[in-house]
């Protein structure tokens, strides 16, 4: 054997051994974690496979643009739409960077909850195949099929059969449908059973991750990006594949050997420009500092949490500390900041996260606060102490922030931007003709995000209208005259179709004629807002105008009769406070009247006491005055 061949064998053996040890370390770490118990499903060690991927990417590749739905605090997650099978069956899946498996409930599921879409029916897909038992997976008791199981910290779980089918990424995607492995659920428990979303889209590090599978096929580069909408806006955008880093993006190193999750090298925290002077080791316990899109809030080790909390409280002496909305939790809340989300930066300080390269990510108040649901103008800290030493950064930290997971270069990029606006430009790029062949498109989509906007829909902006209510009337003909439509189910379905909360949909009136039901519905702002957000209103009006609102056949035949959007004029100060002013004047008049009456009564009593003399009182004799001469002559 010649010398070059011998050196190559030694190098390959060393890489394989090192990668196997690293994989074992990852599994040990995961076993200790309360977040996920990952399933190993790989044919090559991660870093050897990663090395192969990087050599593979010599050509420019397309990417998938996907819209995000729902709201982080209202729903606890963001979802995207994924289509599986031939013909495609659509599902709303939670975007989760902390999970590696994508799974949906199947028609064979023995214990699955009621979700917003019907279960996946493998028998209806001509391209479906269950993954046969092989050495690279865990097999069922019969030794015939590959199975998976995932357990989470909140005691929810999912288990089922690994399957393979054609997966489509929506009409906005440059990426053509691809065959991929996913989980066909047979059992789900806990939050996974009760949640409205259908399942999970796993974007974590692992062979079963949808990102890893697409990279292994050579159809996208080893990168993806997420952009979550701001406070009370929701929605956002996701890109599977590489984008050109926009100017101003800050980066943090992400070490895949450190933990199986997307970690960053957080070194220090600053509040209102002042360093908290924490020991950097506090952010490096257990799994380090992990960015997890499937988590709602931020969790810091107790030492860091207390320092951040105390520093924030020190900066807001004018605000009043109040109890949280839920008596079961000791939330840290403050009142007096006003209802306008756009103005909370005038009350609450900025927080900065400093990375190992000394670059800083600035967190505006919307990145660490959530609105109090019972007290107007009150906000609560979305930062909590963690039970262990891991720093866990949930979706609240990256609202209105473009986050690029550059796995190829082991780093994460952050840029404050308007994520709703970003999706609009991704969906309709200016001066860009529709691609004729997805594979020939440039792999690096250039994005120049606009400045971040934390303004709520109630702010006066150029071209922004204030919609207070959108009403529409529909006619439903039921097939069976004895069957009355389930109005609650219809309301839930309308909310799903219009991508709003069920509480925003109200049935205003009902009239019947035989089998026909005429229903008038109203779409109202969320409870914490005065107006429907601009983006939401435009989306709803577009659907109604183009008659794209559809109800399932189970409700009967459906027809949209008419619709109307009513703008809510901004009230003047006098209009907003008229009742208060009138009430104050009336109370003042009443108090004044009572005081006057009391004064008159007191004065009268004083006069009576001064003029009263007892009958037996001695009367002082008075000397008679002499008569004048004129009076004498007259007499």
C-alpha positions in Angstrom: 0.0 0.0 0.0 1.4 3.4 -1.0 1.9 6.2 1.5 -1.0 8.5 0.4 -3.5 5.6 0.7 -2.2 4.8 4.2 -2.5 8.4 5.3 -6.1 8.6 3.9 -7.1 5.4 5.9 -5.6 6.8 9.1 -7.4 10.1 8.6 -10.8 8.4 7.8 -10.5 6.1 10.9 -9.6 9.1 13.1 -12.6 11.2 11.9 -15.0 8.2 12.3 -13.8 7.5 15.8 -14.0 11.1 16.8 -17.5 11.5 15.3 -18.7 8.3 17.0 -17.5 9.7 20.4 -19.2 13.0 19.7 -22.5 11.3 18.8 -22.3 9.3 22.0 -21.7 12.5 23.9 -24.7 14.1 22.3 -26.9 11.2 23.2 -25.7 11.3 26.8 -26.4 15.0 27.0 -29.8 14.5 25.5 -30.6 11.8 28.0 -29.9 14.2 30.8 -32.0 16.9 29.2 -35.6 17.6 30.2 -36.3 18.9 26.7 -36.1 16.1 24.2 -35.0 12.4 24.1 -33.6 12.2 20.5 -33.7 9.1 18.4 -30.5 8.3 16.5 -31.2 7.6 12.8 -28.0 8.1 10.8 -25.9 6.1 8.4 -22.8 8.2 8.7 -21.3 10.1 11.8 -22.5 13.7 11.8 -19.2 15.5 11.0 -18.2 13.0 8.3 -21.6 13.5 6.7 -21.2 17.3 7.1 -17.9 17.1 5.4 -19.5 15.2 2.5 -22.3 17.8 2.3 -19.9 20.7 2.0 -18.0 19.0 -0.9 -21.4 18.4 -2.6 -22.4 22.0 -2.7 -20.5 23.4 -5.7 -23.6 24.6 -7.6 -26.3 27.2 -6.8 -29.5 25.7 -5.3 -33.1 26.9 -4.8 -34.8 27.5 -1.5 -38.3 27.2 0.0 -40.1 30.4 1.0 -42.8 29.5 3.6 -45.3 31.7 5.5 -45.6 31.4 9.3 -49.0 31.6 11.0 -50.4 32.0 14.5 -49.1 34.1 17.3 -46.4 33.2 19.8 -48.3 34.3 23.0 -51.8 33.7 21.9 -51.1 30.1 20.7 -47.8 29.4 22.3 -46.2 28.6 18.9 -45.8 29.5 15.2 -47.0 27.1 12.5 -46.4 26.7 8.8 -48.3 24.7 6.2 -46.8 21.5 4.9 -48.4 19.2 2.3 -47.8 15.4 2.4 -48.7 12.7 -0.1 -50.1 12.4 -3.6 -52.6 14.0 -3.9 -51.3 16.4 -1.2 -52.9 16.5 2.3 -52.3 19.8 4.1 -51.2 20.1 7.8 -50.4 23.0 10.2 -47.1 22.1 11.9 -45.4 23.9 14.7 -42.0 25.2 13.6 -39.6 23.7 16.2 -35.8 24.0 16.1 -35.6 21.8 19.2 -37.1 18.7 17.6 -35.6 16.5 14.9 -38.7 14.6 13.7 -41.5 15.9 11.6 -44.7 14.1 12.5 -48.5 14.2 11.9 -51.4 12.2 13.3 -52.4 9.3 11.0 -55.8 7.7 10.4 -54.5 4.6 12.3 -53.8 6.7 15.4 -55.2 5.0 18.6 -54.8 8.0 20.8 -54.7 11.4 19.0 -56.4 14.6 19.8 -58.8 16.7 17.7 -56.7 19.1 15.6 -57.4 21.7 13.0 -57.0 19.4 10.0 -58.1 15.8 9.3 -55.6 13.1 10.1 -53.2 11.9 7.4 -54.6 9.0 5.4 -51.7 6.9 4.0 -54.1 4.8 2.0 -55.1 7.8 -0.1 -51.5 8.6 -1.1 -50.1 6.8 -4.1 -46.6 7.7 -3.1 -46.7 6.6 0.6 -44.4 3.9 2.0 -43.7 2.8 5.6 -40.0 2.6 6.3 -38.9 -1.1 6.6 -37.0 -2.3 9.6 -33.2 -1.8 9.1 -30.0 -1.5 11.2 -30.2 2.3 11.2 -33.5 2.6 13.1 -35.5 1.3 16.1 -37.9 -1.5 15.0 -41.4 -2.4 16.2 -42.1 -5.6 18.2 -42.7 -7.6 15.0 -39.3 -6.4 13.5 -41.0 -5.2 10.3 -41.2 -1.4 10.5 -39.1 1.5 11.8 -40.6 3.4 14.7 -39.9 6.6 16.6 -40.7 8.1 20.0 -40.3 11.6 21.4 -40.8 12.8 24.9 -40.8 16.4 26.0 -40.2 18.3 29.3 -43.8 19.1 29.8 -44.6 15.4 29.8 -46.1 15.3 26.4 -45.0 12.6 23.9 -45.4 11.3 20.3 -44.8 7.9 18.9 -45.5 6.1 15.7 -44.2 4.6 12.5 -41.5 6.2 10.4 -42.9 6.7 6.9 -41.8 8.2 3.6 -43.8 10.3 1.1 -43.7 13.3 -1.2 -43.6 16.6 0.8 -44.5 19.9 -0.8 -43.6 23.3 0.6 -46.4 25.5 -0.8 -46.9 27.7 -3.9 -44.3 30.3 -2.9 -41.5 27.8 -2.8 -38.9 27.6 -5.5 -38.2 24.1 -4.2 -40.0 21.2 -6.0 -41.7 18.5 -3.9 -39.3 16.0 -2.3 -39.5 12.6 -0.8 -38.8 12.7 2.9 -39.1 10.6 6.1 -41.6 11.7 8.7 -43.5 10.2 11.6 -46.9 8.8 11.2 -48.4 9.2 14.7 -50.1 6.3 16.5 -50.1 7.9 20.0 -49.8 11.4 21.3 -50.1 12.7 24.9 -50.1 15.9 26.9 -50.0 19.2 25.1 -49.4 17.4 21.8 -52.8 15.8 22.3 -54.7 18.9 23.2 -53.0 21.5 21.0 -54.8 22.9 17.9 -51.8 22.5 15.6 -51.6 19.1 13.8 -48.0 18.2 14.6 -44.4 19.3 14.6 -42.0 20.3 11.8 -38.6 19.3 13.2 -35.7 21.7 12.2 -33.2 20.5 14.7 -29.8 18.8 14.2 -30.3 15.1 13.3 -30.8 12.7 10.3 -34.5 12.8 10.6 -34.7 16.6 10.5 -36.4 17.9 7.4 -33.4 20.3 6.9 -30.9 17.4 7.1 -32.9 15.3 4.7 -33.1 18.1 2.1 -29.4 18.9 2.5 -28.5 15.2 2.1 -30.4 15.1 -1.2 -28.4 18.1 -2.4 -31.5 20.2 -3.1 -30.8 23.1 -0.6 -27.7 24.5 1.2 -27.1 23.7 4.8 -28.9 26.7 6.2 -32.4 28.0 7.0 -33.9 31.2 8.4 -36.9 32.1 10.6 -38.5 35.5 11.2 -41.3 35.8 13.8 -43.9 38.7 13.8 -43.9 41.3 16.5 -46.1 41.8 19.6 -49.8 41.4 18.7 -48.9 41.0 15.0 -48.0 37.3 14.7 -47.2 35.5 11.5 -43.8 35.8 9.8 -41.6 33.9 7.3 -39.3 30.9 6.9 -36.7 30.1 4.3 -35.3 26.6 3.9 -31.9 27.2 2.2 -29.4 29.9 2.1 -29.9 33.6 2.0 -27.3 36.3 1.6 -26.6 37.9 5.1 -28.1 41.4 5.1 -26.0 44.4 6.2 -26.1 44.8 9.9 -26.6 41.2 10.8 -24.7 40.1 14.0 -23.5 36.6 14.4 -22.9 34.2 17.3 -20.9 31.0 17.1 -22.9 27.8 17.4 -21.0 24.7 18.4 -22.6 21.4 17.2 -20.3 19.5 19.6 -21.4 21.5 22.6 -25.0 20.1 22.6 -27.5 18.6 20.1 -29.4 21.9 20.0 -28.7 25.3 18.4 -26.6 27.0 21.0 -24.8 30.4 21.0 -21.8 31.6 22.9 -23.5 34.2 25.1 -21.0 35.9 27.4 -22.7 38.9 29.0 -26.0 40.8 29.5 -26.5 44.6 29.5 -29.5 46.5 30.6 -30.0 50.2 29.6 -26.4 50.1 28.3 -24.9 48.9 31.6 -23.1 45.6 31.9 -24.5 43.2 34.6 -20.9 42.0 35.1 -22.0 38.3 35.3 -19.5 35.5 35.2 -19.7 34.2 31.6 -19.7 30.7 33.0 -23.3 31.2 34.2 -24.4 31.0 30.5 -22.4 27.8 29.8 -24.0 25.3 32.2 -25.4 22.0 31.0 -26.5 22.6 27.4 -25.2 26.2 27.3 -27.4 28.9 25.8 -29.9 27.3 23.5 -32.2 29.0 21.0 -35.4 27.0 20.7 -38.3 28.2 18.5 -40.6 25.7 20.1 -40.3 27.4 23.5 -42.4 30.6 24.2 -40.4 32.6 26.8 -36.8 33.0 27.9 -35.3 31.0 30.9 -32.1 32.0 32.6 -30.1 30.4 35.4 -31.2 32.0 38.7 -28.2 34.2 39.1 -28.6 35.7 35.7 -32.4 36.0 36.0 -32.2 37.9 39.3 -29.6 40.3 37.9 -31.7 41.0 34.8 -34.9 41.4 36.8 -33.3 43.8 39.4 -31.7 45.9 36.6 -34.9 46.3 34.7 -36.9 47.2 37.8 -34.2 49.8 38.7 -34.8 51.5 35.3 -38.6 51.8 35.7 -39.2 53.7 39.0 -42.3 55.4 37.6 -44.2 52.1 37.0 -46.2 50.3 39.6 -45.5 46.6 40.5 -48.7 44.6 40.2 -49.8 40.9 40.4 -49.8 38.8 37.2 -52.8 37.6 35.3 -52.7 34.1 36.7 -52.6 33.7 40.5 -51.0 30.3 40.1 -47.8 32.0 38.8 -45.6 34.6 40.4 -45.3 36.8 37.3 -43.4 40.1 37.5 -45.8 42.8 36.1 -46.0 46.6 35.9 -48.8 49.0 35.2 -48.7 52.6 33.9 -46.9 52.1 30.6 -50.0 52.8 28.5 -51.9 50.6 26.0 -49.9 51.7 22.9 -47.3 49.0 22.2 -45.3 51.5 20.1 -44.7 53.6 23.2 -43.4 50.9 25.7 -39.8 51.7 24.7 -40.3 55.0 26.5 -40.9 53.2 29.8 -38.8 50.0 29.6 -35.1 49.7 28.9 -33.3 47.9 26.1 -31.5 44.6 27.0 -28.4 43.6 25.0 -26.9 40.1 24.7 -23.1 40.1 24.1 -21.6 37.2 22.3 -18.1 35.8 22.3 -17.0 37.9 19.4 -18.2 41.0 21.3 -21.1 41.6 18.9 -24.4 42.5 20.6 -28.0 41.7 19.8 -30.3 44.4 21.1 -33.6 43.3 22.6 -36.3 45.9 22.6 -39.1 45.6 25.2 -41.2 43.5 22.9 -38.4 40.9 23.1 -38.8 40.3 26.8 -42.3 41.5 27.7 -45.8 40.2 27.2 -49.1 42.1 27.7 -51.0 41.6 30.9 -54.3 40.0 29.9 -56.4 41.5 32.7 -55.0 45.0 33.3 -54.9 47.6 30.5 -51.6 49.3 30.0 -49.7 46.6 32.0 -46.9 44.3 30.9 -45.1 41.4 32.4 -41.5 40.0 32.1 -41.3 37.1 29.7 -38.1 36.1 31.4 -38.1 33.4 34.1 -35.6 31.4 36.2 -34.7 28.0 34.8 -34.8 24.9 36.9 -31.4 23.8 35.8 -28.3 25.6 34.5 -29.3 25.8 30.8 -30.1 29.2 29.3 -33.1 28.7 27.1 -34.1 31.4 24.7 -37.7 31.0 23.3 -39.5 32.7 20.5 -40.2 35.9 22.4 -36.5 36.9 22.3 -36.5 36.9 18.5 -39.8 38.6 17.7 -39.3 40.9 14.7 -35.8 39.4 14.3 -34.5 37.5 11.2 -32.6 34.5 12.5 -30.3 32.7 10.1 -29.2 29.2 11.2 -26.0 28.9 9.1 -25.3 25.3 9.9 -22.6 25.0 7.3 -20.5 27.6 9.0 -21.6 26.8 12.6 -23.0 30.2 13.4 -26.4 31.9 13.9 -27.1 35.4 12.5 -29.6 38.0 14.0 -31.1 41.1 12.5 -33.9 43.3 13.8 -36.5 43.7 11.1 -40.2 43.8 10.3 -41.0 40.2 9.8 -44.5 40.7 8.3 -43.0 43.1 5.8 -40.2 40.6 5.1 -42.7 37.9 4.1 -44.5 40.3 1.7 -41.2 40.9 -0.1 -40.3 37.2 -0.1 -43.7 36.3 -1.5 -43.6 39.1 -4.2 -40.0 40.0 -5.0 -39.9 43.2 -7.0 -38.9 43.1 -10.6 -38.4 39.3 -10.4 -40.1 37.1 -13.1 -41.5 33.8 -12.0 -38.9 31.1 -12.3 -39.3 28.6 -15.1 -37.2 25.9 -13.5 -36.6 25.9 -9.7 -33.3 24.2 -9.9 -31.8 26.9 -12.1 -32.5 29.6 -9.5 -29.8 31.3 -7.5 -29.2 29.6 -4.2 -28.7 32.8 -2.2 -31.8 34.9 -2.1 -30.8 38.4 -1.2 -32.9 40.0 1.5 -32.7 43.6 2.6 -35.1 43.8 5.5 -36.7 47.1 6.5 -36.1 48.5 10.0 -37.9 46.7 12.8 -41.3 48.0 13.8 -42.7 47.4 17.2 -45.7 49.6 16.4 -49.1 48.2 17.1 -52.0 48.3 14.6 -53.4 51.2 16.6 -50.6 53.6 15.7 -51.3 56.3 13.1 -49.0 55.5 10.2 -49.2 56.7 6.6 -51.4 54.4 4.6 -52.6 52.5 7.7 -56.3 52.3 8.2 -58.1 51.4 11.4 -60.6 48.6 11.0 -62.8 48.2 14.1 -65.0 45.3 12.7 -65.5 43.3 9.5 -68.9 41.9 9.0 -70.1 39.4 6.4 -73.3 37.5 5.8 -73.4 33.9 4.5 -76.1 31.5 3.5 -75.9 27.8 4.4 -78.2 25.2 3.1 -78.2 22.0 5.2 -78.9 18.7 3.6 -81.0 17.5 6.5 -83.7 19.8 7.7 -83.6 18.2 11.2 -79.9 18.9 11.5 -79.0 22.3 12.9 -75.5 23.7 12.0 -73.0 23.7 14.8 -72.3 27.4 15.1 -69.4 27.0 17.4 -67.6 24.7 14.9 -68.3 27.1 12.1 -66.8 29.9 14.1 -63.7 27.9 14.8 -63.3 27.0 11.2 -63.8 30.6 10.1 -61.1 31.6 12.6 -58.8 29.0 11.1 -59.4 30.1 7.5 -58.9 33.8 8.3 -55.9 33.0 10.5 -57.2 34.8 13.6 -58.2 33.8 17.2 -61.6 32.1 17.7 -62.5 34.8 20.2 -62.5 37.4 17.4 -65.3 35.6 15.6 -68.8 36.5 16.8 -72.2 35.4 15.5 -74.3 38.6 15.2 -77.6 37.3 13.9 -79.4 34.2 12.6 -82.4 33.9 10.3 -83.9 30.7 8.9 -86.1 29.7 6.0 -86.6 26.0 5.6 -83.2 24.4 5.2 -81.5 27.8 4.7 -79.6 29.5 7.5 -78.6 33.1 7.0 -75.8 33.9 9.4 -74.2 37.3 10.0 -70.7 37.1 11.4 -68.5 39.8 12.9 -64.7 39.8 13.0 -63.4 41.9 15.9 -60.0 43.0 17.2 -58.2 40.8 19.8 -59.2 41.6 23.4 -56.1 43.7 24.0 -56.4 45.9 20.9 -58.8 48.5 19.7 -58.4 47.7 16.0 -57.8 44.7 13.7 -54.1 44.8 12.6 -53.5 46.2 9.2 -52.0 43.0 7.8 -54.8 40.8 9.2 -57.5 43.2 7.9 -56.0 43.2 4.4 -55.8 39.4 4.4 -59.4 39.0 5.6 -60.8 41.5 3.1 -58.8 39.9 0.3 -60.3 36.5 1.1 -63.8 37.9 1.2 -63.4 40.0 -1.9 -62.1 37.1 -3.9 -64.7 34.7 -2.3 -61.9 32.4 -1.1 -63.5 31.7 2.3 -64.6 28.1 2.1 -66.5 25.9 4.6 -66.3 22.1 4.7 -69.2 20.1 3.1 -70.2 18.9 6.5 -71.9 22.3 7.2 -73.9 22.1 3.9 -73.7 24.2 0.8 -72.3 27.7 1.4 -72.6 31.1 -0.2 -71.2 34.5 0.7 -73.9 37.1 0.4 -72.1 40.4 1.4 -69.4 41.8 3.5 -68.4 45.2 4.9 -65.3 46.6 6.7 -66.0 49.4 9.1 -63.2 51.8 10.0 -63.0 53.0 13.5 -62.2 56.7 13.6 -59.6 57.7 16.1 -61.3 59.3 19.0 -60.3 62.7 20.2 -59.2 63.2 23.8 -62.7 64.7 24.6 -64.5 61.7 23.0 -62.4 59.2 24.9 -62.8 60.9 28.2 -66.2 62.5 27.9 -68.0 60.2 30.3 -65.2 60.7 32.8 -65.3 64.5 32.5 -69.1 64.5 32.7 -69.1 62.2 35.7 -66.4 64.3 37.4 -68.4 67.5 36.8 -71.6 65.9 38.2 -69.8 64.6 41.3 -68.2 68.1 41.8 -71.6 69.8 41.5 -73.2 67.3 43.9 -70.4 67.7 46.5 -70.6 71.5 46.1 -74.4 71.4 46.6 -74.0 69.3 49.7 -71.3 71.6 51.1 -73.4 74.7 50.4 -76.5 73.2 52.2 -74.3 72.2 55.1 -72.9 75.7 55.4 -76.4 77.2 55.3 -77.7 74.9 58.0 -74.6 75.7 60.2 -75.1 79.4 59.7 -78.8 79.3 60.6 -78.0 77.4 63.8 -75.4 79.9 64.7 -77.9 82.7 64.3 -80.6 81.0 66.3 -78.1 80.4 69.2 -77.1 84.1 69.1 -80.7 85.6 69.3 -82.2 83.3 71.9 -82.5 84.6 75.4 -84.2 82.8 78.4 -87.4 84.3 79.8 -86.0 84.7 83.3 -82.9 86.6 82.1 -82.3 89.9 83.7 -82.8 92.9 81.3 -80.5 95.8 81.7 -82.3 99.1 82.4 -81.9 101.7 79.7 -82.0 105.5 80.5 -84.8 107.4 78.8 -83.7 110.1 76.4 -85.1 113.6 76.9 -87.7 114.8 74.4 -86.8 117.5 71.9 -88.4 120.9 72.0 -90.4 120.3 68.9 -91.8 117.0 70.3 -92.8 118.9 73.5 -94.7 121.7 71.7 -96.5 119.1 69.7 -97.5 117.3 72.7 
